[in-house]
């Protein structure tokens, strides 16, 4: 079975996480307004997040990743078991055929059965692979939306104009002074919110 990235090995894609804190005025009004004075670089409040650290320490990420890996392992186990059973049946068929234990009719009937069984296993593998891929995309999108939504609120609350991200895969920040690294603050806030949501969910 084709291996899928665990949700969120791909979360390094969240380097699209750059968040800009907009003014409260509507977009149309902002476009029609007279050009504003250019903002000086030293007037901007900018921070960055280490996305690899965030995903490794975010409880929702870890739980989703573990759950997905178990589902993938179960699917692979199912296919491997069926494949092993099929291989044993083929060996038995060949043994009987070579020792002339089968009539021509039995030979053709068993050959057709094994061909159908092989196709059934291939179809099952394809269905499981497609199902896992769809679930993977759904999980990734949900987690991406969760983090992006949180970052917008966090940026607004803390007064950041931009929150950039650093990752081992895709790096939008060539250099970042550690004093502007807010990863631990964000992780702590995300896990606090998730724990509260989980507690509420368990009470239902």
N, C-alpha and C positions, 0 to 999 in steps of 0.2 A: 504494500500500500504506500502510495506517495506520502512522504512526510510533509506535514504542514508546520509552519512556524507557530509556536505557542502564542496565544494572544498575549501577546504584546511584545514578543521579541520584536514585533513590528511597531511597537509603540515608540520606537525611535523616530517614527514618522511624525510624532507629536512635536517635532522641531518646527512644525508649522504652527506651533503654539504661541507665536509672537502675538501679544495682546496689546492693543492700543486703547487707552482710556479716552473716550470721546467726550466732547462737551455735551451738556444736557439738551441743547437746542436740536430741533429736528434736522434731518439730513438736508431736506430741500431748502430750509431757511439758511443753513450753513453755506450752501452752494451759492445762494443769491446774495449773501452778505458781502460787504466790501472786504477786499483782501486784508488779512490781519497782519500785524507786525511779525516778522520772522522770529521764531523762538530761538534763543541762544542755546547752544549745546549745554552750557553749564546750568541752564534753568530746567532741563529735563530731569525727571526722576526715573532712572532706569535700573533694573535688576535682572538677574538671570537665574535659571533653574537647571540643575544637572538632571536631565530627563532619565538617565540610566539609574541614578540613585533613587529618584522619585518612584519609578515603576518597581524597583526592587524592594522598596519599603512601604509602598501603599498597599494596605491590607486587601482592598477590593481587587487590585491587580493580582496579588499572590493567590487569592482564593479562586479567581477566574482562571488563572493559568494552571493551577493544580487540577481543577475540575476538568478543564479541557484536555490536559495530558492523560487523565484517567479514561476519558471517553475515547481518545485516540488509541490508547493502549488496548482497550476492550475491543475496539473495531479490528485492530491488527491481530489480536488474539483469536477472534472469531474467524477471520480469513485464514490465518495460519493453521488453525485446527481443521478447517474444512479442506485446506490444501493438502495437509498431511494425510487425512482420510482418503482423499481422492488419489494421492500417490500410492497408497497401500492397495487400493482397489485396482488400480492399473497394473501394479506388480502381480497381484493375484490373477488378474485376467491373462496377463502374458504367460504366467506359469502354467495355467490350465491350457492355454492355446498351444504352447510349446510341447506339452505332454499329451496332446490330442485328447483332452478330456471334454472338449466341446464339440457339439455338432455344428454344421455350417449355420443353421438357424440360430442356435444359442450364441455362436460367435458374433453374428451380425447384430443380434438383439443387444448383447452386452456392449458391443462397440458403440452402438447408437446411444445406449443409456449413459455410458461414460462421457461421450461427446456432449450430451445434454447437461450432465452434471458439471462438466468443466465450464460450459457456457453460463450455467446458473451461478457458479462461484465467481466468474468474471463480472457478471451483472451485479451481484451483491457487492463486490469490491467497488465497483463504479458508483453504486448508490450510496454506500457508506462514505466514500471519498467526497462526493458532491455534498452530502449532508453535513459532513464535518467542515467543508470549505464554507458553506453557507452560514453555519453556526459561528465559525471563526470570524467571518466578516461582520456578523451581527454583534458579537462580543467586542470586537475591536472598535466598531463604530460607537457602541454604547459607552465604552470606557473613554474613548476620545472625547465624546460629547460631555461626559461627566467632568473630565479634567478641564476642558476648555471653558465650560460654564463656570466652574469654580474659579478659574484664573481671572475671568472677567470681573467677577464679584470681588475677588481678593485685590486685584489691581485698583479697583474703584475705592475699596475700603482703605487701602494703604496709600492711595494717592500716586500710584505709579503711572507714568506715561507709557512706558513699554516694559514688558517682561519677556526677555529673550530666553533661548534655551541652548544648552550645551549637551552634546551626546557624543559617544564614541563613533557613531556611524555617520550622522549628518550634523555638522557643526555650523550654526549660524553665528557663533561668537568666536572670533579669532583669539581674543584675549578677554579675560574678565578678572578684575581685581576681586579677590576673595571676600572683601568687605561688602560686595554687592550680591553675594551668593545667598539667596533666600530659600534654598532647597529644603533645609531642615524645618524652617517655619511652615512652608507649604505642605510638606509631608505630615507634620504634626496636625495641621489644620484639616487636611483631607481625611486623615484617619479618625480624627475627633468627629467630623461630620458623618463619616461612614459608620462609626460605632453607634452614633445616635440613631441613624436611619435603620441600622440592623436591629437595634434594641426595640424600636417602634414596630418593625416588621414582625419580630418574634412574638410580640404581644397580641398580634391579630389572630 
